[in-house]
C-alpha cells in the first residue's frame, strides 16, 4: 500500500461526519435538466457513505472508495470489503446505451417482462453512421439504411421510459458529459469508453448489455472491488503537450493490462492546468490500460464546465458536497505513479496497440528503425476521446497558422465533432469554416472511423500510416485494412502531422516551407477551454419518453435481417463437458474486435444469428497463423470459423476456445460472448482475461477459465479433444480439471482456475444471467 498526503486538511476530514449527517438540499436539484423528476442523489450517497464509514473506522478513503461506498446496496458490508477480492453489490445512478449495444439490451429487457426501466436510462444513436462523403450526406444515408433499427430503439425507449438521442445528436460519451455526468455519481454504460464521465468526477464503468439490463430491471450491479491506482500529477501542461499525452504516457507505463481490476485516481497540483474536458479525455482512454474506470476529484474546472452547460444547481451542490468529492488526507493507494506535466512530451502510440508509446522527439528514429511508412495518408481528429471545444480551438489555431503561410494539409484531413452542441458552437464561432477552407472533411456527429465506420476510398489496401486523436488502433480497427499502421496522438499533434504529411515530423523542433519558399515553425497551439459566448445547443435531437406509453407498440418483423427476438439459452444439464473440440487456438492478441468485428457488421447487432457469422473471424489460428481458417475435427476439412462452429453445433458436439493473455480486451460488446454461446461454445480457456469480457462470458452461461500454469497453453493443439470435469462441484475458489486427449489417444490433465462467485455460478446453472433473473421473477 502507498500512503499519499493530499491537500485537503485533516480538520476537514474530522468534520466529515457533520457534513454527512446534515440534510442536503440536493433533492431540489435535478440530476439532469432533461430529467426533472430525478433528483441529485447527494443525500442518499451521504447517508450510505456515513454508514460505510462506521464500518471501516478511521481509515482514510480514496475518492474511488467514497463514491463506490456511497453506492453500495448494503453499506453495512463496507467493513469486510477487500480490494481486488470482494464482490460488491452496487446501485448506479443511471445507465447509458449506444445504439449498437442498445439493440441487444432492449431485446433482453423485452424478455424480462418488466413494464418500465427502474433506473434512469438513455439510448444514443452514434455507432451506425458510416463515414463516406461528409457529415450531412452520411447522416442522411444512415437514417435511411438504419430506419428499422432506429424506429425499434425509439419505440423501445418510449415504451420502457428511456430518453432517446436521435442520429446526429453526437457520441454517447460527449452527450453524457454535457447532460448527465455529475461529480460523485455512478453510472454504467454499454460502451467501454463510458469512463469519459470521470472527467466530471463520476465513477463511470463500461459494461456489457447483461449488466445494463440488470440495473434497468432494478437489480443491484455486481463488481469485484477494484484496487485503486493513484496517479500524481505535478507541474503544468504547456506548449504542444496536451491532456491526451498524460494517458498516452500512462499507457506506455502500465500497458494494456496494467490497470485491469483497478480504478485510476488522479490527484496533485498538476490538475490545475487541465480542463474538465481534458480530464474526460484522460479518463476515456483509461479503457486502453484495462482500468475499471478513471476519475478526478472535484475542482474549479468541473464547476466551470457545469455552469457552462447550464447546470449551475449541480455545481453549487457539488461545492457544498466537496469533502466527499476528493480523497481523504492519508488515503492509501495500491500503486502510485507520478507524472511531471512540465517535463511531459507529446506522444504517438502505436501501431497496432495503444500502449506502444513513443515521444514525438524520438519518432523520426522509431520510423526508420521499425520501417514504418513515413508518408502519412490521413490525419483524423475528433471522436469521443478528443472532440471538445478546447480540442477544436487548439487544432484550429494550428490550421490558421499553416494557412497564413499558404499551406494546406498534405494528408487527407478529417474532423469529427463530438456532439451537435460542439458542431453548432464551432460553426457559430467560425472554426468549422476554418477547417473546411483548409480542405478538411467534416464528418457527422458520430463515432465514424474510430469504430471502423469508415468507407475509405483513397487507400483500400496496402501498407500506409494514419494518425488519429482516437483511443484504439488495433489492426483493421479504423478502415478494415490490416496493413494500415494507425497511431494515436493528441488532436494538436495529429493536425500538425497532417499538415506536414510525415509521421516523423516533430512540430516542436522541425520547420515547414511556406508558399513563399521560406521556412517557418508552427506556433504552439492555443485555445479556449470553454466558448466565450457559451454553447450553442444546435438542433434539438432529444426525445423524452411519454408520460403514458400504453399505446406504444414495439414491432420486430420475423423476416428482418437486422432484428431478432432472443431465445433463451439452454440451462446446464448438470453433467461434465465431454468430447469437446477446440474450435480455435487463438494466437497472440485477441480483442473483442477479433471475436466480433464492428464496421459493416454493426448492421447486425440486433440479430444474433446473422452477426454470429463474424464470430472469431479476426482471430489468428495458432495452428497455421491464418485468420478465419480452422480444421473441422469431424470432417478434417478446413473452413471459416463460424461455419465450423455451426457444424459442431449441428452435430451436437460441444467446443471450446483456447486463448492467450488479456483475451477479450477492447470494446465492451457483449456480442463477443453471445455469439460463441449461440453457436454452441461452452468454455473459453486462456492465460488471462480482460475484465469486461470475462463478465460477459459468465452472463451468457459460458465458462471463462484460466490456466493455473500459463505454460499449459503451449501443450494444447487445435486437434485435441477436451473434457471439463468437476462442474458439479463448481464453487468460489475451486478448480476445474481439463482432460486433454491427443490424436494418438494419449491424455493428460490440466488444472484450470475461475473467478465465479456464488451468484455467478447460478448464472451458469440457469444457462445465462437473464435466465436466472427470469427464474427469480417467477418465484
JOQUI-V659262 format. One record per backbone hydrogen bond with DSSP energy under -1.0 kcal/mol. NH is the residue of the N-H (numbers start at 1). CO is the residue of the C=O. E is the energy in kcal/mol with one decimal. If there is no record, write none. Layout:
NH:CO:E + NH:CO:E
This chain:
2:333:-3.4 + 4:331:-2.0 + 13:9:-1.5 + 14:10:-2.4 + 15:11:-1.4 + 16:13:-1.6 + 19:15:-1.5 + 20:16:-2.8 + 21:17:-2.2 + 22:18:-1.6 + 28:25:-1.9 + 29:26:-2.1 + 31:38:-3.6 + 35:32:-1.8 + 38:35:-1.8 + 40:29:-3.4 + 45:41:-2.6 + 46:42:-2.7 + 47:43:-2.0 + 48:44:-2.2 + 49:45:-2.7 + 50:46:-2.4 + 51:47:-2.0 + 52:48:-2.5 + 53:49:-2.6 + 54:50:-1.5 + 56:52:-2.0 + 57:53:-1.5 + 66:62:-2.1 + 67:63:-2.3 + 68:64:-2.6 + 69:65:-3.4 + 70:66:-1.8 + 71:68:-1.6 + 72:69:-1.2 + 73:89:-3.2 + 77:74:-1.9 + 78:75:-1.5 + 80:77:-1.6 + 81:78:-1.4 + 84:225:-3.7 + 85:82:-2.2 + 86:82:-2.3 + 88:223:-3.4 + 90:221:-3.2 + 91:71:-2.8 + 93:186:-3.1 + 95:120:-2.4 + 96:188:-1.7 + 97:122:-2.4 + 99:124:-2.3 + 102:98:-3.0 + 103:99:-1.0 + 105:101:-2.0 + 106:102:-3.1 + 107:103:-2.2 + 108:104:-2.4 + 109:105:-2.4 + 110:106:-2.4 + 111:107:-1.4 + 112:108:-1.1 + 113:110:-1.0 + 117:160:-2.8 + 118:216:-3.4 + 122:95:-1.6 + 123:163:-2.4 + 124:97:-2.5 + 125:165:-1.8 + 126:124:-1.2 + 131:453:-2.9 + 135:442:-2.5 + 138:134:-2.8 + 139:135:-2.0 + 140:136:-2.0 + 141:137:-2.3 + 142:138:-2.3 + 143:139:-2.4 + 144:140:-1.4 + 145:141:-2.9 + 146:142:-2.6 + 150:146:-2.9 + 151:147:-2.6 + 152:148:-1.9 + 153:149:-2.7 + 154:150:-2.6 + 155:151:-2.4 + 156:152:-2.5 + 157:153:-2.6 + 158:154:-2.2 + 159:155:-2.7 + 160:156:-2.5 + 162:157:-3.2 + 163:121:-2.4 + 164:543:-2.3 + 165:123:-2.8 + 166:541:-2.7 + 169:166:-1.9 + 171:418:-3.1 + 175:171:-2.3 + 176:172:-2.4 + 177:173:-2.0 + 178:174:-2.2 + 179:175:-1.7 + 180:176:-2.7 + 181:176:-2.7 + 184:201:-3.0 + 185:182:-1.9 + 187:203:-2.1 + 188:94:-1.8 + 189:205:-2.1 + 190:96:-2.2 + 191:189:-1.5 + 194:191:-1.7 + 196:193:-1.9 + 197:194:-1.9 + 198:195:-2.7 + 199:196:-2.0 + 200:197:-2.1 + 201:198:-2.0 + 202:197:-1.1 + 203:185:-2.5 + 204:202:-1.2 + 205:187:-2.2 + 207:189:-2.8 + 212:208:-1.7 + 213:209:-2.6 + 214:210:-1.8 + 215:211:-1.9 + 216:212:-2.8 + 217:213:-1.9 + 218:215:-1.6 + 219:214:-2.8 + 221:90:-3.0 + 223:88:-2.0 + 225:86:-3.6 + 227:261:-2.6 + 229:263:-2.5 + 230:335:-3.1 + 231:265:-2.6 + 232:337:-2.6 + 233:267:-3.1 + 234:339:-2.2 + 241:238:-1.7 + 245:242:-1.2 + 246:243:-1.4 + 247:243:-1.0 + 248:244:-2.1 + 249:245:-2.2 + 250:246:-2.3 + 251:247:-2.5 + 252:248:-1.5 + 253:249:-1.4 + 254:250:-3.1 + 255:251:-2.3 + 258:254:-1.0 + 259:289:-2.9 + 260:257:-1.8 + 262:259:-1.9 + 263:227:-2.9 + 264:293:-2.4 + 265:229:-3.0 + 266:295:-2.2 + 267:231:-2.2 + 270:233:-3.1 + 271:268:-1.6 + 272:269:-1.6 + 273:270:-1.5 + 274:271:-1.9 + 279:275:-2.0 + 280:276:-1.9 + 281:277:-1.9 + 282:278:-1.9 + 283:279:-2.4 + 284:280:-2.8 + 285:281:-1.9 + 287:284:-1.3 + 288:285:-1.7 + 289:286:-1.5 + 290:287:-1.4 + 291:286:-1.5 + 292:262:-2.6 + 295:264:-2.2 + 296:198:-1.5 + 298:325:-2.2 + 303:299:-1.9 + 304:300:-2.8 + 305:301:-1.9 + 306:302:-2.7 + 307:303:-2.0 + 308:304:-2.2 + 309:305:-1.7 + 310:307:-1.6 + 311:306:-2.9 + 315:311:-2.1 + 316:312:-2.5 + 317:313:-2.2 + 318:314:-2.8 + 319:315:-1.9 + 320:316:-1.5 + 321:317:-1.9 + 324:321:-2.1 + 325:322:-1.8 + 328:61:-3.0 + 330:4:-1.1 + 331:328:-1.7 + 333:2:-3.3 + 334:228:-2.5 + 337:230:-2.6 + 339:232:-2.6 + 341:234:-3.2 + 343:340:-1.2 + 348:358:-2.5 + 349:488:-2.6 + 350:356:-2.5 + 357:355:-1.5 + 358:348:-2.0 + 360:346:-3.0 + 362:359:-1.9 + 366:362:-2.0 + 367:363:-2.6 + 368:364:-1.6 + 369:365:-2.9 + 370:366:-2.3 + 372:367:-1.2 + 376:501:-2.3 + 377:465:-2.7 + 379:412:-3.1 + 380:467:-2.2 + 381:414:-2.7 + 392:388:-2.2 + 393:389:-2.5 + 394:390:-2.3 + 395:391:-2.2 + 396:392:-2.5 + 397:393:-1.7 + 398:394:-1.1 + 399:395:-2.0 + 400:396:-2.7 + 401:397:-1.6 + 402:398:-2.4 + 403:399:-2.8 + 404:400:-2.0 + 405:402:-1.1 + 406:403:-2.0 + 407:402:-2.2 + 410:498:-1.3 + 411:498:-2.2 + 412:377:-1.6 + 414:379:-2.2 + 415:441:-2.6 + 416:381:-2.2 + 420:169:-3.0 + 423:419:-2.7 + 424:420:-2.9 + 425:421:-1.9 + 426:422:-2.7 + 427:423:-1.8 + 428:424:-2.4 + 429:425:-2.1 + 430:427:-1.3 + 431:426:-1.6 + 432:426:-1.8 + 434:430:-1.7 + 435:431:-2.3 + 436:432:-2.5 + 437:433:-2.8 + 439:436:-1.3 + 440:435:-2.4 + 441:413:-2.3 + 443:415:-3.0 + 446:444:-2.2 + 447:126:-2.1 + 450:447:-1.5 + 451:448:-1.8 + 452:449:-1.6 + 453:448:-2.2 + 454:452:-1.7 + 455:131:-3.0 + 456:454:-1.8 + 464:483:-1.4 + 466:485:-2.5 + 467:378:-2.1 + 468:487:-2.7 + 469:380:-1.9 + 477:474:-2.2 + 480:476:-1.4 + 484:481:-1.6 + 485:464:-3.8 + 487:466:-2.1 + 488:349:-2.8 + 489:468:-2.9 + 494:490:-2.5 + 495:491:-2.5 + 496:492:-2.2 + 497:493:-2.6 + 498:494:-2.1 + 499:495:-1.7 + 500:496:-2.1 + 501:497:-2.8 + 503:374:-3.0 + 509:506:-1.1 + 510:506:-3.4 + 512:520:-3.1 + 514:518:-3.2 + 515:405:-3.0 + 517:514:-2.0 + 520:512:-2.5 + 534:531:-1.7 + 543:164:-2.7 + 552:549:-1.7 + 560:557:-2.1 + 564:606:-2.1 + 572:765:-1.2 + 577:724:-1.9 + 580:722:-2.9 + 581:654:-2.2 + 583:656:-2.4 + 586:658:-3.1 + 587:620:-2.9 + 592:665:-2.3 + 595:591:-1.7 + 596:592:-2.8 + 599:451:-1.3 + 601:598:-2.0 + 602:599:-1.9 + 603:600:-1.3 + 604:601:-2.1 + 605:602:-1.6 + 607:604:-2.0 + 611:607:-2.5 + 612:608:-1.5 + 613:610:-1.6 + 614:611:-1.9 + 615:612:-1.6 + 616:595:-2.8 + 617:614:-1.7 + 618:594:-1.9 + 621:626:-3.3 + 622:585:-3.2 + 625:621:-2.8 + 630:639:-2.7 + 632:637:-3.5 + 636:632:-2.9 + 639:630:-2.7 + 644:640:-2.3 + 645:641:-2.4 + 646:642:-2.4 + 647:643:-2.0 + 648:644:-2.4 + 649:645:-2.4 + 650:646:-2.6 + 651:647:-1.6 + 652:649:-1.2 + 653:648:-2.8 + 656:581:-2.6 + 657:683:-1.8 + 658:584:-2.2 + 659:685:-2.5 + 663:688:-2.6 + 664:590:-3.0 + 665:662:-1.3 + 672:669:-1.1 + 673:670:-2.1 + 674:670:-2.9 + 675:671:-2.8 + 677:673:-1.6 + 678:674:-2.7 + 679:675:-2.0 + 680:677:-1.4 + 681:676:-3.2 + 682:655:-2.5 + 684:703:-2.4 + 685:657:-3.3 + 686:705:-2.4 + 688:660:-1.3 + 690:663:-2.4 + 694:690:-2.1 + 695:691:-1.9 + 696:692:-2.6 + 697:693:-2.4 + 698:694:-1.8 + 699:695:-2.5 + 700:696:-1.3 + 701:698:-1.9 + 702:697:-2.3 + 703:682:-1.8 + 705:684:-2.8 + 706:753:-2.4 + 707:686:-2.0 + 708:751:-2.0 + 712:709:-2.7 + 713:710:-1.7 + 714:711:-1.3 + 715:712:-1.3 + 716:713:-1.2 + 720:717:-1.5 + 721:741:-2.3 + 722:580:-3.4 + 723:739:-1.8 + 724:577:-2.6 + 725:737:-3.0 + 730:727:-1.6 + 734:731:-2.4 + 736:752:-2.3 + 737:725:-2.1 + 738:750:-2.8 + 739:723:-2.4 + 740:748:-3.1 + 741:721:-2.8 + 742:746:-3.2 + 745:742:-1.9 + 748:740:-1.7 + 750:738:-2.8 + 752:736:-2.5 + 753:706:-3.4 + 761:757:-2.0 + 762:758:-1.4 + 763:759:-1.0 + 764:760:-1.8 + 765:761:-2.4 + 766:762:-2.3 + 767:763:-1.3 + 769:699:-3.4 + 772:768:-2.0 + 773:769:-2.5 + 774:770:-2.4 + 775:771:-2.4 + 776:772:-2.4 + 777:773:-2.2 + 778:774:-1.3
